Each structure stands twice: as C-alpha cells, then as structure tokens.
Amino acid sequence: MSENNKLVTGIFILAAGIVILLGKWGVFSFLGFTLWPLIILVPGILLHLLYFARRGSAVLLVPGGILTVYGILFFILNFSGGSTVAYVWPLFILGIAVGLFEYDLLSSPRPAGVFLIAVILTAITVVIYGITLMSLSVIYLLALVLIIGGIWLIAGRGRSRRGW
C-alpha cells in the first residue's frame, strides 16, 4: 500500500470513528430534532432565490412565502419547547397572506383579487390572534388598563378642560 493510500484510508477510518462516536453521544439526533425546520425553510428561501434570479415566475413567491414563514414558526416552536404553540398558531394563517402579498407586490401585471384575499387573511389572523391572547392571560392586562382608565376619568371629572 502506498503512502498516499495509507493517508486516505487513515482519514476515512478516523472520520468513520468520529461519526460513530458522535452518533452514540446523540449529537445527530439532537441536530435532527433541532434543525428539522430547515427542511421547510430552505425550499422557501430557494423559491425566493429562483424568482429574484429571474429563473421563475412570481407564482413561486406564494409557496416561497408560506414555507419561509412556516419554517421560522417551526424554529420558534422548537426552541421554545413547543409551549408557545398556544400563542403563535394564528400566524400559520399569516403565512398564506405573506405569500399572497409577495405575489401581488412583485408580479407584473398585478393579479386581480390577490391583494384583497391577503388583506382578509391578515385581518382574520389579527382577530384570531387577539382572541387567542385574550383567552390566555392578557385579559387581566386589559382589565387593569380599563380600571386605570376609569379611575383616571373619574378623578379628572371636576378639573378644567384645558388642552386635551
């Protein structure tokens, strides 16, 4: 065996040993569990790159926007332990709206009705997100703001009305 072959074989055996050791330590399962949203995020970014490199039509921005938003949301859910799903689930509707907004903004000629659909989906997201936050614990904050506002109005009743 020549010296060159020994070097290549040695590097291959060393790399195989390191891969096996890292696998036994759980490094690959951790990376797979943590980085799986890249499977969704990377195609979304690639679809955007295809459009901006002038190799695809503006229709690619719809799935590109959706996949990019979903990939980011899944990363947030991964790193928060999944406990934030109760707060961010309405943003999945917003992913569709983002894709449609991009399509409407960057396509030529502008498609009819796409902007209206995107606005409606965004409004639905905002309403559902508000209801979600209200049903959790933000309702206490709203109650506190209303109480403080009521006290402020009652306390300022007899004063002169200069300014606001």
Secondary structure, 3 states (H helix, E strand, C coil): CCHHHHHHHHHHHHHHHHHHHHHHCCHHHHHHHHHCCHHHHHHHHHHHHHHHCCCCCHHHHHHHHHHHHHHHHHHHHHHCCCCCHHHHCCHHHHHHHHHHHHHHHHCCCCCCCHHHHHHHHHHHHHHHHHHHHHHHHHHHHHHHHHHHHHHHHHHCCCCCCCCC
